[in-house]
Structures are given as structure tokens and as C-alpha cells.
Amino acid sequence: MSKIDCVTVCVDFDDYLALTLGRMVQTFDRVAVVTVQADTATQQLAERHGAQVVLSDRQHHLQEAFNLPALINDGVNALSPPEWICKIDTDIYLPENARAQLDAALDDPELLWGTRRHFCETAKIFRNFEETSDYNLLEPPYEDNDPDVLGFFQLAHVRSQHLDMVRRGTFYAEDRYEGPSRTNDRILSGAYPAAQRRRTPFDVVHLGLDAIGTNWKGRKAPRFF
């Protein structure tokens, strides 16, 4: 059975993490929650769930408004030595049986795994979804035609020749920043040939329905509950 760890970056998103962290801990062998010294709510929440708290001072590394790649890499480094690493956003809610499906699927270290996400607009809808598991309550996925594996869920083996962590030394690139989000998830995705990008057998739920880019430079969206 493969070892599967995850890294999630949470700075002032503890309301989302309160709903999603339990499933992350249930799914992954180790969960690193990367945050900053001032965010004590996130630290306390992670500790209660048995996740590893990683404090980083690189939120504004290289004068970036929010240097997500640097924070992710600090989380990956804290999990050393890793095998499979999943970078997952704090507002992503996993299905209950996600681990069993990952164990059945992860047989090739040269594949990059993403997933499909449904969108949950409000906390009330989420509570109904928790009780019913009815995906008809949610907004449907709209990214199926995007050829990239997007950064809300990226699962890769650290020794993949495409990821090239051995040479580069980091999970996400830090030598350059591309795109309006400057999160570098498309750099990671683009390193894998299209034929070696996959979607998991399960879908996930994205909490909130804010406009794309709302929180790319730090939280701007209102609290979820």
C-alpha cells in the first residue's frame, strides 16, 4: 500500500478547514497544515485533528502578495521523506471512501492525478449535502474541458521524472511565477504529458462559490459560516 500524504495551506480560512480537515485526516497518512504565526485559530484546529502544523514565514517571499508555492513547499519539506504528495486546497471536501479508491488507483508513479469538483454555495447547502450526499444540491463541474490538472487537487509521486523534485528540490516551482494567480499549479501540470494526467474515480466538493481569483492574493471572501 502506498504512503499518501497531503499539504494544505490555510491562512485565515479556518472556517473552511473546520469542515474539510476531518476528511483529509481520514484519507491521508499525514496531513501538513501550513499557516502563519498569527493564525492561531488554524493552528488550534489542526492540532485538535492530529494534523501537523507547519508555521511558515514565507507568505510574502520574493515580495509576492501571497506566495502559495513557497508555503506549499514548506509543507512538503516538513513531511520528509514523502512518497505520494497531494496538494489540496483548504476548501475541498473529500468523499468518505476516497482513500480506498486512491489505494486502488495509484499504481504508476509517472501519473499526475487531479479530480472533478462540484461547487457548494452556502453552509446551509453543505449541511444538507452532508446528510444526503445528493450532488444535485450542488453546482456542477465546469472545468471538464480544461486540459490541465488544476491546483485545488494535485496528487503526484515525488520521484516522478516529470515532477523532477530530485533536481529542483521543490514540489512547486519557485524560480518563476506564471499566470494571473501566480500559484504555479499549471507549471506543475504542464510538466506532465497530457496522456499522463488522470482524474480520480471520485469527485470532490468545493466549498463556496466566489468569483475566480477572489482569494489569490489572500482572503477577500466572506466567512462561509
PASEBA-1860 file (N, C-alpha, C; in nm, 3 decimals):
! residues 225
1> MSKIDCVT> 0.084/-0.119/0.000/0.000/0.000/0.000/0.088/0.124/0.000 ~ 0.055/0.220/-0.083/0.134/0.342/-0.095/0.114/0.432/0.026 ~ 0.218/0.510/0.056/0.204/0.615/0.156/0.158/0.742/0.083 ~ 0.048/0.799/0.128/-0.010/0.916/0.063/-0.026/1.026/0.168 ~ 0.048/1.133/0.152/0.041/1.247/0.243/-0.024/1.365/0.171 ~ -0.061/1.466/0.248/-0.116/1.585/0.184/-0.068/1.712/0.253 ~ -0.069/1.818/0.174/-0.035/1.952/0.222/-0.150/2.044/0.188 ~ -0.195/2.119/0.286/-0.294/2.223/0.260/-0.247/2.352/0.325
9> VCVDFDDY> -0.264/2.462/0.255/-0.224/2.593/0.305/-0.349/2.665/0.356 ~ -0.343/2.708/0.481/-0.460/2.772/0.542/-0.416/2.896/0.618 ~ -0.443/3.011/0.562/-0.418/3.139/0.629/-0.551/3.214/0.630 ~ -0.613/3.218/0.747/-0.742/3.285/0.767/-0.857/3.215/0.695 ~ -0.846/3.084/0.676/-0.955/3.006/0.617/-1.000/2.896/0.713 ~ -0.990/2.920/0.843/-1.020/2.816/0.941/-1.165/2.772/0.935 ~ -1.257/2.860/0.887/-1.397/2.820/0.877/-1.415/2.707/0.776 ~ -1.345/2.715/0.663/-1.348/2.607/0.565/-1.279/2.483/0.620
17> LALTLGRM> -1.163/2.503/0.679/-1.084/2.390/0.730/-1.161/2.311/0.837 ~ -1.244/2.381/0.914/-1.324/2.312/1.016/-1.416/2.208/0.955 ~ -1.455/2.228/0.829/-1.546/2.136/0.761/-1.472/2.030/0.680 ~ -1.350/2.057/0.639/-1.280/1.968/0.546/-1.167/1.887/0.608 ~ -1.111/1.933/0.718/-0.990/1.870/0.771/-1.015/1.727/0.819 ~ -1.132/1.702/0.876/-1.161/1.566/0.922/-1.149/1.463/0.811 ~ -1.200/1.496/0.693/-1.191/1.404/0.580/-1.047/1.392/0.530 ~ -0.971/1.501/0.535/-0.831/1.492/0.495/-0.755/1.397/0.587
25> VQTFDRVA> -0.775/1.411/0.717/-0.707/1.325/0.813/-0.749/1.180/0.794 ~ -0.876/1.159/0.762/-0.928/1.024/0.738/-0.867/0.962/0.612 ~ -0.834/1.045/0.514/-0.792/0.997/0.382/-0.641/0.976/0.371 ~ -0.563/1.065/0.430/-0.418/1.065/0.408/-0.341/1.015/0.530 ~ -0.222/0.962/0.505/-0.139/0.913/0.615/-0.093/1.027/0.704 ~ -0.050/1.136/0.643/-0.008/1.255/0.717/-0.068/1.378/0.650 ~ -0.108/1.473/0.731/-0.163/1.599/0.679/-0.083/1.713/0.738 ~ -0.020/1.790/0.651/0.052/1.910/0.693/-0.034/2.032/0.665
33> VVTVQADT> -0.065/2.107/0.768/-0.142/2.231/0.754/-0.043/2.346/0.768 ~ -0.023/2.417/0.659/0.073/2.527/0.658/0.000/2.658/0.686 ~ 0.049/2.731/0.783/-0.014/2.858/0.818/0.093/2.953/0.869 ~ 0.049/3.065/0.926/0.142/3.166/0.976/0.124/3.181/1.126 ~ 0.222/3.243/1.189/0.224/3.255/1.335/0.097/3.321/1.389 ~ 0.048/3.422/1.319/-0.067/3.498/1.369/-0.198/3.422/1.362 ~ -0.206/3.317/1.279/-0.332/3.245/1.260/-0.345/3.134/1.363 ~ -0.376/3.172/1.484/-0.384/3.074/1.593/-0.508/2.985/1.580
41> ATQQLAER> -0.614/3.035/1.517/-0.734/2.953/1.501/-0.705/2.831/1.415 ~ -0.630/2.850/1.307/-0.592/2.737/1.222/-0.501/2.642/1.296 ~ -0.406/2.693/1.370/-0.314/2.608/1.444/-0.390/2.519/1.544 ~ -0.482/2.578/1.618/-0.557/2.502/1.718/-0.645/2.396/1.652 ~ -0.705/2.431/1.541/-0.790/2.337/1.469/-0.709/2.218/1.418 ~ -0.593/2.244/1.360/-0.508/2.137/1.310/-0.463/2.046/1.424 ~ -0.426/2.104/1.534/-0.381/2.023/1.649/-0.492/1.934/1.701 ~ -0.615/1.985/1.705/-0.728/1.904/1.753/-0.753/1.783/1.664
49> HGAQVVLS> -0.724/1.796/1.535/-0.747/1.686/1.442/-0.625/1.595/1.426 ~ -0.518/1.626/1.493/-0.398/1.543/1.481/-0.317/1.569/1.356 ~ -0.341/1.682/1.290/-0.261/1.719/1.174/-0.132/1.786/1.219 ~ -0.036/1.790/1.131/0.092/1.853/1.160/0.085/2.002/1.125 ~ 0.113/2.086/1.222/0.114/2.230/1.200/0.252/2.272/1.148 ~ 0.254/2.341/1.036/0.377/2.392/0.978/0.367/2.544/0.974 ~ 0.448/2.612/1.053/0.449/2.757/1.054/0.553/2.807/0.955 ~ 0.510/2.893/0.867/0.599/2.946/0.765/0.604/3.098/0.774
57> DRQHHLQE> 0.721/3.153/0.746/0.735/3.298/0.739/0.752/3.344/0.594 ~ 0.711/3.259/0.500/0.735/3.290/0.359/0.607/3.327/0.284 ~ 0.508/3.375/0.355/0.382/3.415/0.290/0.407/3.522/0.184 ~ 0.500/3.612/0.209/0.529/3.720/0.114/0.670/3.707/0.056 ~ 0.720/3.585/0.049/0.853/3.560/-0.005/0.867/3.618/-0.146 ~ 0.978/3.680/-0.173/1.006/3.743/-0.302/0.905/3.854/-0.335 ~ 0.852/3.916/-0.230/0.759/4.028/-0.243/0.628/3.990/-0.312 ~ 0.596/3.861/-0.313/0.467/3.818/-0.366/0.356/3.856/-0.268
65> AFNLPALI> 0.238/3.891/-0.322/0.125/3.924/-0.236/0.085/3.804/-0.151 ~ 0.090/3.685/-0.210/0.064/3.561/-0.135/0.140/3.451/-0.206 ~ 0.252/3.409/-0.149/0.341/3.315/-0.219/0.300/3.172/-0.186 ~ 0.196/3.126/-0.253/0.146/2.991/-0.229/0.250/2.883/-0.259 ~ 0.325/2.891/-0.369/0.426/2.787/-0.393/0.525/2.772/-0.279 ~ 0.571/2.883/-0.221/0.666/2.875/-0.110/0.603/2.807/0.011 ~ 0.479/2.840/0.041/0.412/2.780/0.155/0.390/2.630/0.133 ~ 0.350/2.593/0.012/0.333/2.450/-0.019/0.464/2.375/0.000
73> NDGVNALS> 0.571/2.430/-0.052/0.700/2.363/-0.042/0.745/2.349/0.103 ~ 0.715/2.446/0.186/0.748/2.433/0.328/0.671/2.317/0.390 ~ 0.547/2.297/0.347/0.470/2.185/0.397/0.524/2.052/0.350 ~ 0.561/2.043/0.224/0.618/1.919/0.169/0.748/1.886/0.242 ~ 0.831/1.985/0.264/0.958/1.961/0.333/0.937/1.910/0.475 ~ 0.829/1.952/0.539/0.802/1.908/0.675/0.758/1.762/0.680 ~ 0.716/1.706/0.567/0.670/1.568/0.561/0.780/1.471/0.518 ~ 0.900/1.518/0.507/1.010/1.435/0.458/1.029/1.311/0.546
81> PPEWICKI> 1.050/1.192/0.483/1.051/1.168/0.339/0.911/1.130/0.288 ~ 0.860/1.198/0.189/0.728/1.165/0.135/0.737/1.063/0.022 ~ 0.623/1.013/-0.021/0.613/0.923/-0.136/0.516/0.985/-0.237 ~ 0.386/0.969/-0.211/0.286/1.044/-0.287/0.248/1.168/-0.207 ~ 0.240/1.283/-0.275/0.200/1.408/-0.210/0.077/1.463/-0.282 ~ -0.025/1.497/-0.204/-0.143/1.564/-0.258/-0.144/1.708/-0.208 ~ -0.139/1.801/-0.301/-0.162/1.941/-0.267/-0.311/1.964/-0.281 ~ -0.376/2.001/-0.173/-0.521/2.016/-0.174/-0.559/2.149/-0.110
89> DTDIYLPE> -0.653/2.218/-0.169/-0.698/2.344/-0.112/-0.780/2.321/0.014 ~ -0.777/2.417/0.102/-0.845/2.409/0.230/-0.996/2.394/0.214 ~ -1.051/2.445/0.105/-1.197/2.444/0.087/-1.246/2.324/0.007 ~ -1.166/2.218/0.000/-1.204/2.097/-0.073/-1.247/1.987/0.025 ~ -1.367/1.937/0.006/-1.425/1.834/0.092/-1.421/1.702/0.018 ~ -1.352/1.605/0.075/-1.333/1.474/0.013/-1.447/1.379/0.047 ~ -1.475/1.282/-0.041/-1.575/1.181/-0.008/-1.521/1.083/0.096 ~ -1.612/1.016/0.163/-1.574/0.930/0.275/-1.485/0.814/0.231
97> NARAQLDA> -1.505/0.765/0.111/-1.431/0.647/0.064/-1.314/0.683/-0.027 ~ -1.264/0.804/-0.016/-1.158/0.849/-0.107/-1.031/0.764/-0.094 ~ -0.994/0.726/0.028/-0.867/0.654/0.043/-0.869/0.518/-0.025 ~ -0.977/0.445/-0.010/-0.983/0.313/-0.073/-0.972/0.325/-0.224 ~ -1.031/0.428/-0.281/-1.023/0.445/-0.426/-0.883/0.488/-0.471 ~ -0.817/0.568/-0.389/-0.680/0.606/-0.423/-0.587/0.484/-0.415 ~ -0.603/0.403/-0.313/-0.519/0.284/-0.300/-0.533/0.192/-0.421 ~ -0.653/0.185/-0.475/-0.676/0.100/-0.592/-0.620/0.161/-0.720
105> ALDDPELL> -0.607/0.295/-0.724/-0.570/0.363/-0.848/-0.421/0.392/-0.862 ~ -0.352/0.414/-0.752/-0.215/0.464/-0.759/-0.115/0.351/-0.784 ~ -0.098/0.318/-0.912/-0.006/0.210/-0.947/0.105/0.256/-1.041 ~ 0.108/0.384/-1.076/0.208/0.434/-1.170/0.260/0.568/-1.119 ~ 0.386/0.574/-1.074/0.439/0.699/-1.018/0.459/0.810/-1.120 ~ 0.442/0.780/-1.249/0.460/0.883/-1.351/0.330/0.954/-1.388 ~ 0.222/0.923/-1.317/0.094/0.990/-1.343/0.073/1.105/-1.246 ~ 0.009/1.208/-1.296/-0.038/1.320/-1.213/-0.189/1.309/-1.203
113> WGTRRHFC> -0.238/1.311/-1.080/-0.381/1.293/-1.056/-0.447/1.425/-1.016 ~ -0.559/1.452/-1.079/-0.647/1.561/-1.037/-0.784/1.502/-1.007 ~ -0.885/1.587/-1.002/-1.020/1.538/-0.977/-1.121/1.639/-1.030 ~ -1.248/1.606/-1.024/-1.356/1.697/-1.063/-1.417/1.756/-0.936 ~ -1.458/1.882/-0.944/-1.519/1.944/-0.826/-1.658/1.999/-0.856 ~ -1.748/1.971/-0.762/-1.879/2.032/-0.759/-1.872/2.150/-0.662 ~ -1.959/2.248/-0.680/-1.949/2.371/-0.602/-2.068/2.385/-0.508 ~ -2.036/2.413/-0.381/-2.137/2.427/-0.277/-2.141/2.573/-0.234
121> ETAKIFRN> -2.252/2.641/-0.262/-2.256/2.787/-0.247/-2.264/2.833/-0.103 ~ -2.336/2.762/-0.017/-2.359/2.810/0.119/-2.339/2.699/0.222 ~ -2.322/2.740/0.348/-2.308/2.642/0.456/-2.436/2.562/0.474 ~ -2.551/2.624/0.451/-2.678/2.551/0.464/-2.686/2.439/0.361 ~ -2.648/2.468/0.238/-2.648/2.364/0.135/-2.550/2.253/0.173 ~ -2.437/2.292/0.228/-2.339/2.191/0.266/-2.394/2.098/0.374 ~ -2.463/2.153/0.471/-2.519/2.068/0.577/-2.620/1.970/0.518 ~ -2.700/2.016/0.423/-2.793/1.924/0.357/-2.718/1.817/0.278
129> FEETSDYN> -2.610/1.857/0.214/-2.531/1.760/0.138/-2.468/1.658/0.232 ~ -2.419/1.700/0.346/-2.362/1.607/0.444/-2.462/1.498/0.482 ~ -2.586/1.536/0.495/-2.690/1.441/0.537/-2.734/1.350/0.424 ~ -2.732/1.400/0.301/-2.793/1.326/0.190/-2.695/1.273/0.086 ~ -2.574/1.334/0.077/-2.477/1.303/-0.029/-2.539/1.322/-0.168 ~ -2.632/1.415/-0.177/-2.702/1.439/-0.303/-2.629/1.549/-0.381 ~ -2.557/1.508/-0.487/-2.481/1.603/-0.566/-2.571/1.697/-0.647 ~ -2.699/1.665/-0.656/-2.792/1.754/-0.725/-2.813/1.885/-0.649
137> LLEPPYED> -2.774/1.888/-0.521/-2.782/2.011/-0.443/-2.674/2.111/-0.482 ~ -2.573/2.066/-0.552/-2.453/2.145/-0.578/-2.450/2.196/-0.721 ~ -2.367/2.297/-0.743/-2.341/2.343/-0.879/-2.249/2.243/-0.948 ~ -2.276/2.207/-1.073/-2.198/2.101/-1.138/-2.059/2.148/-1.179 ~ -1.968/2.054/-1.204/-1.834/2.090/-1.252/-1.842/2.163/-1.386 ~ -1.751/2.256/-1.407/-1.748/2.329/-1.533/-1.610/2.328/-1.598 ~ -1.517/2.251/-1.541/-1.379/2.254/-1.589/-1.337/2.128/-1.663 ~ -1.433/2.048/-1.705/-1.400/1.919/-1.765/-1.318/1.932/-1.893
145> NDPDVLGF> -1.329/2.042/-1.961/-1.255/2.060/-2.085/-1.118/2.125/-2.065 ~ -1.086/2.159/-1.942/-0.954/2.216/-1.916/-0.852/2.103/-1.921 ~ -0.748/2.113/-2.006/-0.652/2.003/-2.017/-0.559/1.990/-1.898 ~ -0.549/2.093/-1.815/-0.459/2.088/-1.701/-0.522/2.021/-1.581 ~ -0.437/1.968/-1.495/-0.477/1.925/-1.361/-0.463/2.046/-1.271 ~ -0.574/2.099/-1.223/-0.573/2.226/-1.153/-0.533/2.210/-1.006 ~ -0.487/2.321/-0.948/-0.420/2.315/-0.819/-0.507/2.292/-0.699 ~ -0.638/2.290/-0.713/-0.719/2.262/-0.594/-0.698/2.119/-0.545
153> FQLAHVRS> -0.651/2.030/-0.637/-0.617/1.891/-0.600/-0.516/1.841/-0.702 ~ -0.392/1.826/-0.659/-0.287/1.771/-0.744/-0.211/1.666/-0.665 ~ -0.211/1.544/-0.716/-0.151/1.430/-0.647/-0.041/1.372/-0.734 ~ 0.081/1.374/-0.683/0.197/1.330/-0.762/0.293/1.250/-0.674 ~ 0.368/1.162/-0.741/0.474/1.088/-0.672/0.601/1.171/-0.675 ~ 0.668/1.181/-0.562/0.782/1.273/-0.553/0.899/1.230/-0.640 ~ 0.903/1.105/-0.683/1.014/1.059/-0.766/0.979/1.051/-0.914 ~ 0.866/1.108/-0.951/0.831/1.113/-1.093/0.935/1.194/-1.169
161> QHLDMVRR> 0.972/1.144/-1.285/1.067/1.218/-1.368/1.007/1.351/-1.416 ~ 0.877/1.360/-1.422/0.812/1.482/-1.468/0.811/1.589/-1.359 ~ 0.786/1.546/-1.236/0.790/1.641/-1.125/0.931/1.694/-1.103 ~ 1.029/1.607/-1.117/1.171/1.645/-1.113/1.209/1.709/-0.980 ~ 1.154/1.659/-0.869/1.191/1.713/-0.739/1.336/1.686/-0.703 ~ 1.391/1.575/-0.752/1.529/1.540/-0.718/1.624/1.649/-0.766 ~ 1.601/1.699/-0.888/1.687/1.804/-0.942/1.651/1.941/-0.885 ~ 1.522/1.972/-0.886/1.478/2.106/-0.849/1.477/2.127/-0.699
169> GTFYAEDR> 1.444/2.020/-0.626/1.443/2.028/-0.480/1.314/2.080/-0.420 ~ 1.215/2.114/-0.503/1.087/2.162/-0.452/0.973/2.097/-0.528 ~ 0.858/2.089/-0.463/0.738/2.034/-0.525/0.682/2.132/-0.628 ~ 0.661/2.255/-0.587/0.620/2.362/-0.677/0.740/2.447/-0.716 ~ 0.742/2.494/-0.839/0.849/2.582/-0.885/0.849/2.712/-0.806 ~ 0.968/2.757/-0.768/0.982/2.888/-0.703/1.075/2.980/-0.782 ~ 1.132/2.929/-0.891/1.225/3.011/-0.969/1.152/3.107/-1.063 ~ 1.021/3.084/-1.083/0.942/3.174/-1.166/0.796/3.159/-1.124
177> YEGPSRTN> 0.716/3.260/-1.156/0.575/3.260/-1.120/0.496/3.299/-1.244 ~ 0.397/3.216/-1.279/0.327/3.234/-1.405/0.177/3.247/-1.383 ~ 0.113/3.318/-1.475/-0.032/3.328/-1.476/-0.083/3.432/-1.378 ~ -0.210/3.470/-1.392/-0.267/3.572/-1.302/-0.272/3.528/-1.157 ~ -0.286/3.398/-1.131/-0.292/3.351/-0.992/-0.154/3.346/-0.927 ~ -0.050/3.329/-1.008/0.089/3.316/-0.961/0.103/3.203/-0.858 ~ 0.020/3.099/-0.874/0.026/2.985/-0.783/0.106/2.869/-0.839 ~ 0.136/2.873/-0.969/0.224/2.776/-1.035/0.167/2.636/-1.047
185> DRILSGAY> 0.037/2.619/-1.025/-0.020/2.486/-1.042/-0.017/2.442/-1.188 ~ -0.029/2.536/-1.280/-0.026/2.499/-1.422/0.118/2.468/-1.468 ~ 0.217/2.521/-1.401/0.355/2.480/-1.431/0.373/2.333/-1.396 ~ 0.324/2.293/-1.280/0.334/2.153/-1.240/0.256/2.064/-1.336 ~ 0.134/2.102/-1.368/0.053/2.022/-1.459/0.119/2.010/-1.595 ~ 0.173/2.120/-1.645/0.232/2.120/-1.778/0.359/2.038/-1.789 ~ 0.418/2.003/-1.677/0.537/1.918/-1.680/0.504/1.774/-1.716 ~ 0.376/1.737/-1.705/0.332/1.601/-1.735/0.268/1.599/-1.873
193> PAAQRRRT> 0.304/1.504/-1.959/0.233/1.490/-2.087/0.083/1.470/-2.063 ~ 0.003/1.517/-2.155/-0.142/1.507/-2.139/-0.187/1.363/-2.114 ~ -0.120/1.267/-2.176/-0.158/1.126/-2.160/-0.130/1.073/-2.020 ~ -0.052/1.148/-1.942/-0.018/1.103/-1.807/-0.083/1.189/-1.699 ~ -0.190/1.255/-1.737/-0.274/1.326/-1.641/-0.405/1.249/-1.626 ~ -0.446/1.227/-1.504/-0.567/1.148/-1.477/-0.657/1.223/-1.379 ~ -0.784/1.180/-1.377/-0.876/1.225/-1.274/-0.911/1.107/-1.184 ~ -0.925/1.133/-1.056/-0.958/1.028/-0.961/-1.095/0.969/-0.991
201> PFDVVHLG> -1.122/0.847/-0.944/-1.255/0.788/-0.964/-1.365/0.862/-0.889 ~ -1.329/0.943/-0.792/-1.428/1.017/-0.714/-1.423/1.166/-0.748 ~ -1.534/1.234/-0.719/-1.541/1.379/-0.728/-1.529/1.439/-0.589 ~ -1.500/1.569/-0.582/-1.490/1.639/-0.455/-1.588/1.756/-0.455 ~ -1.602/1.818/-0.339/-1.690/1.935/-0.324/-1.603/2.055/-0.290 ~ -1.624/2.162/-0.366/-1.555/2.288/-0.340/-1.651/2.378/-0.263 ~ -1.611/2.416/-0.143/-1.698/2.499/-0.059/-1.686/2.646/-0.100 ~ -1.799/2.709/-0.120/-1.801/2.849/-0.163/-1.812/2.860/-0.313
209> LDAIGTNW> -1.861/2.974/-0.357/-1.881/2.996/-0.500/-1.837/3.139/-0.536 ~ -1.720/3.175/-0.485/-1.667/3.308/-0.513/-1.612/3.314/-0.655 ~ -1.607/3.433/-0.710/-1.553/3.451/-0.844/-1.407/3.406/-0.849 ~ -1.367/3.349/-0.962/-1.230/3.304/-0.978/-1.135/3.420/-0.952 ~ -1.035/3.394/-0.870/-0.933/3.495/-0.841/-0.960/3.576/-0.716 ~ -1.075/3.558/-0.653/-1.110/3.639/-0.537/-1.003/3.634/-0.428 ~ -0.951/3.514/-0.403/-0.860/3.496/-0.290/-0.716/3.466/-0.331 ~ -0.679/3.493/-0.453/-0.545/3.460/-0.499/-0.436/3.538/-0.424
217> KGRKAPRF> -0.469/3.655/-0.374/-0.369/3.738/-0.305/-0.399/3.748/-0.155 ~ -0.463/3.645/-0.102/-0.506/3.646/0.037/-0.657/3.655/0.044 ~ -0.712/3.621/0.158/-0.856/3.608/0.169/-0.929/3.741/0.154 ~ -1.026/3.741/0.065/-1.116/3.855/0.046/-1.261/3.813/0.063 ~ -1.290/3.685/0.047/-1.427/3.635/0.054/-1.480/3.639/0.197 ~ -1.612/3.656/0.215/-1.668/3.649/0.349/-1.659/3.508/0.407 ~ -1.673/3.497/0.537/-1.665/3.366/0.601/-1.782/3.279/0.554 ~ -1.756/3.148/0.552/-1.854/3.053/0.497/-1.970/3.031/0.594
225> F> -1.942/3.041/0.722/-2.048/3.029/0.824/-2.008/3.107/0.947
END
